Amino acid sequence: CISSRLPRSFPAVPILQALLYKPLTPSIIPRAFHFRASPSTKISSRFCSWIKPRVPPQDFNIFRAGFSANFTAMTGSSSKQSSSVYDFTVKDIRGNDVDLSIYKGKVLLIVNVASQCGLTNSNYTELNGVYTKYKDQGLEILAFPCNQFGGEEPGDNAQIAEVACSRFKAEFPIFDKVEVNGSNAAPIYKFLKSSKGGLLGDGIKWNFTKFLVDKDGNVVDRYAPTTSPLSIEKDVKKLLGLLDSLKQQHIIPSLLVK
């Protein structure tokens, strides 16, 4: 367990430098941070909290970005590290298993949705618009209902489908209701959060947090609940390769003119 009795004068900067520029090994970590039993990601987060006030901000930001993955590799806190969203199987809204590898080669926008949120109308409307515009170009939107934020998705799957598909005419896939935070969080959401942390911690902050995934299953960006799906359109087009094709359309005529 991590000791809470470490003096503030403990030499954090040399430790940080070692962690930044050397492979992480148990001998580098101060003895106070050794663990007794099974390792936990709580250890790494508490270590980050301890070291943050002791080092320059720019060094801490670099350190934090790589420490969690490095610590996991050292401790073996996960027997199998998932490398992409394709490693997961989820359930659709009818309870059927869906292997996410069926989306290989697609750009994915993964969203935790709710039926009774103040953001519901604008997000469903704009998600529909983006999906209609780019589904034939290789975009898929995966919606995961969640009731963890203000109890704003209280219905069962049939009721959720009624709102999403009948009221908002959603054509993109709606999946089984999940938890996105806490010990019971769906594995896919644990992966998404670990791949792209958010402001003030990795936890999902509210309904309609969005994750953008490239054609190889890598999480490339994360957007706040209040981010309009329409404002993500440029990023979607970039991953679909549409921006490159538009550039070519402008470049070729200009060359012919010259």
SELO-339217 format. One record per residue: x, y, z of N, C-alpha, C in turn; residue in one letter. Coordinates in steps of 0.2 Angstrom, whole numbers, plus 5000, padded with zeros to 4 digits. Each point is the difference from the previous one (the first is absolute). Example, Ala and Ser with C-alpha at 12.3 -4.5 7.8 and 13.67 -1.06 7.14 Angstrom:
<pts>
506649725039499650065000500450065000A;499850054996500450065001499650055003S;
</pts>
This chain:
<pts>
500449945000499650065000500450065000C;499850064997500450065000499950035007I;500650025002500050035007499850084999S;499650025005499850075000500450045004S;500649975002500450045005500750024997R;500050004993500650024996500150085002L;500650025001500250075001499950044994P;499850065000500050044994500650014996R;500649995004500650014997500349944997S;499649945000500249944996500250024993F;500649974998500350024993499649984994P;499450044999499649984995500350014993A;500350064999500350014993500549954997V;500549975004500449954998499649944998P;499549985004499549954999499750014993I;499750064999499750014994500450004994L;500650025001500550004994500249934998Q;500049965005500149924999499549974997A;499450025002499449974996499950024993L;500250074999499950024993500549974995L;500649995003500649984995500249935001Y;499749965004500249935001499449965000K;500149934998499449965001499849995007P;499450005001499850005007500149935003L;500350005006500249935003499850015007T;499949955004499850015007500650045004P;500649994998500550035004500050085000S;499750024994499950084999499550035005I;499549965001499450035004500250005008I;499950055003500250015007499749945004P;500349985005499849945004499350015003R;499850065001499350025003499549984995A;500250004994499549994994499949924998F;500449965004500049934998499349975003H;499749954997499449985002500049935003F;499549985004500149945004499649944996R;499550024997499649944996499950024993A;499449994997499950014993500050074999S;500450024994500150074998499350034998P;500050065000499450034999500150074996S;499650024996500150064996499950065005T;499749995006500050055005500750025003K;500549954999500750025003500250054995I;500049994993500350054996499650075000S;499450005001499650065001500250045006S;500149965006500250035006500850035000R;500449964996500750024999500050074996F;499650004995499950064996499850065004C;499549995005499850055004500550025005S;500449965002500650015005500550044996W;500249984994500650034997499850074997I;499450014998499850064996500250075003K;499950015007500250065003500850015001P;500349954998500750005002500550014994R;499750004994500450014994499750064995V;500450024996499750054995499449984996P;499550044999499449984996500249974993P;500550024997500149984993500349925000Q;500449995006500249935001499549965002D;499650025004499449965003499649974994F;499850054995499649984995500249954995N;500750004999500349954996500049945004I;500250005006500049945005499349975000F;499550035001499349985001499849964994R;500250024994499749974994500349934999A;500649995003500249934998500149965007G;499850035005500249965006499549945001F;499350014999499549955002500249944996S;500150014993500149944996500749965002A;500550045002500649985002499949965006N;499750035005499949965006499649944999F;499550004996499649934999500549954997T;500450024995500549954997500449975006A;500350055004500449975005499749965005M;499450015002499749965006499649944997T;499850004994499649954997499350005003G;499850065001499350015003499449984995S;500249994994499549974995500349944996S;499749955001500349944996500050004993S;499550044997500050014993499850074999K;500450044996499950074998499750004993Q;499450035000499650014994500450054996S;500049994993500450054996499550044996S;499449984999499550044996499349985002S;499650044997499349995002499749934997V;500449974995499849944997500149945005Y;500350015005500149955005499449985004D;499550045000499450005004499449974997F;499649975004499349984998499550035004T;499550034998499550035004499349974998V;499550035003499349974999499650064996K;499749984995499550054997499450015005D;499650054997499450015005499549945000I;500149954996499549945000500449955004R;500650015003500349955004500549964996G;500150014994500449954996500750035000N;500549955000500750025000500250034994D;500450055000500350034994500750015001V;500449964996500750015000500250064996D;500350055003500250064997500550004995L;500349944999500449994994499750014993S;499349995001499650014993500150074998I;500250055004500150064998500750024997Y;500449954999500750014998499950044993K;500550054999500050044994499550065001G;499650005005499550065001500350055005K;499850064999500150065005499449995004V;500150005007499549995005499950075004L;499450025002499950055005499649965005L;500349995006499749975006499750055005I;499449995001499650055005499649975005V;500050025006499649985005499450055000N;499449974999499450044999499549995006V;499550055000499550005005499450034996A;499449985003499350024996499750065003S;500250025007499750055003500550065002Q;500550004997500550055001499950074996C;500250055003500050074996500450004994G;500449954999500450004994499749954995L;499549965002499849954996499750024993T;499650055000499750024993500650034995N;500450045003500550034995500549944998S;500249965004500549954999499749944995N;499449985002499749954995499950034993Y;499750065000499950034993500750014996T;500550025004500650024996500449934999E;499949955004500349944999499749974994L;499350004999499749984994500250034994N;500150075000500350034994500649984998G;500549995005500749984998500049934998V;499649965003500049934997499749994993Y;499450044999499749994993500550034995T;500450055002500550034995500649954999K;500249975005500749964999499949925000Y;499449985002500049925001500249974993K;499950024995500249974993500750014999D;500350055004500850014999500449965005Q;499649965004500449965005499950025007G;499550045002499950025007499549965004L;500149985006499549965004500050045007E;499450015002499950035007499749955004I;500449985006499849955004499750045007L;499449995001499750035006499949955006A;500250025006499949965006499650045005F;499449985001499650035005500349995007P;499950055004500350005007499650045005C;499949975006499550045004500450035006N;500750005000500450025005500050085002Q;499750044995500150075001499350035001F;499850015006499350035001499449964999G;500249934999499449964999499650014994G;500450034995499650024994499949954994E;500249945002499849944995499749955004E;499450015003499849955005499649944997P;499850014993499649954997500449934999G;499649954998500349944998500250004993D;500349954997500250014993499550014995N;499449975001499450024995499850075000A;500050035006499850075001500650044997Q;500649985001500650044997499950004992I;499949944998500049994992499450054998A;499450005003499550044998500250074999E;500350035005500250075000500550014994V;500649965000500550014995499849994993A;499649944999499849984993499450034998C;499550015004499350034998500050075001S;500250035005500050075001500550044996R;500649975001500650044997500249974993F;499749944998500149974994500849984999K;500349985005500749985000500149944996A;500450004995500249944996500649975002E;500450035004500649975002499949955006F;500449955001499949955005499950025007P;499549985004499950015007500249945004I;500450005005500249945003499750005007F;500149945004499849995006500250055005D;499550025005500250055005500649975004K;500550055001500649985004500250065005V;500449985004500350055005500750024997E;500250065000500650034997500550025005V;499850005006500550025006499949955005N;500549995005500049965005500249934999G;500049965005500249935000499649964995S;499450014999499649974995500050034993N;500450044999500150034993500149954995A;499650004994500149964994500850004998A;500249944999500750004998500250044994P;499650014995500150044994500150085003I;499650025005500150065003500650015004Y;500249955003500750005004500550014995K;500049974994500550014995500050074997F;499450024998499950074998500350055004L;499950005007500250055004500849995001K;500249945000500749995001500450034994S;499749994994500350024994500050084999S;499550035002499950075000499750035006K;500450035005499850035006499750064999G;499650025005499650074999500350055005G;499750065000500250055004499849985007L;500550015005499949995007499849935001L;500449954997499949935001499749974994G;500149935000499849964994499249995000D;499750005006499349985000499550044995G;499549974998499550034996499650055004I;500050064997499750065004499250005000K;499749984994499350014999499849964994W;499350004999499849974994500350044994N;500049964994500350024994500750025000F;500449975004500750004998500249964994T;500450024996500149974994500849984999K;500149944997500649984998500149984993F;500550034997500149994993500549944999L;499949954996500449954998500249994993V;500649994999500250004993499949934996D;500249994994499849944997500449945002K;500550015004500449945003499849995007D;499550035003499749995006500350035006G;500450064998500450045005499550065002N;500050015007499750065002500450064999V;499850054996500450054998499850075003V;499350005002499850065003499449995005D;499950055004499550005005499750075001R;499350005000499750065000499550015006Y;499950065002499650015006499349994998A;499549995005499349994999499750064996P;500350065002499750064997500350024993T;500449954997500350014994499549984994T;499850044996499549994995500349954995S;499649954998500349954995500150034994P;499750064998500250034994500750035000L;500250025006500750035000500549945000S;499849945000500549944999500149984993I;499550034996500049984993500750004996E;500450055001500650014997500549945002K;500049985007500449955002499849934997D;499349994999499749944997500350004993V;499950054996500250014993500749984999K;500450035005500849984999500149935001K;499749975005500149925001499749964994L;499550034997499749964994500450014994L;500550055000500450024994499750044995G;499450045003499750044995500350074999L;500450025005500350065000500650004994L;500349945000500549994995499850004993D;499449974999499750004994499850064997S;499750045005499850074998500650044998L;500649995004500650044998500249984993K;500049944999500249984993499550034994Q;499450005002499550034995500250084999Q;500350035005500250074999500750014997H;500449955001500750004998500049994992I;499749944998500049984993499850064995I;499450035001499850054996500550065000P;500350025005500550055001500649994996S;500249935000500649984996499950014992L;499349984999499950004992499950074998L;499850055004500050074998500750034999V;500549985004500750025000500349974993K;
</pts>
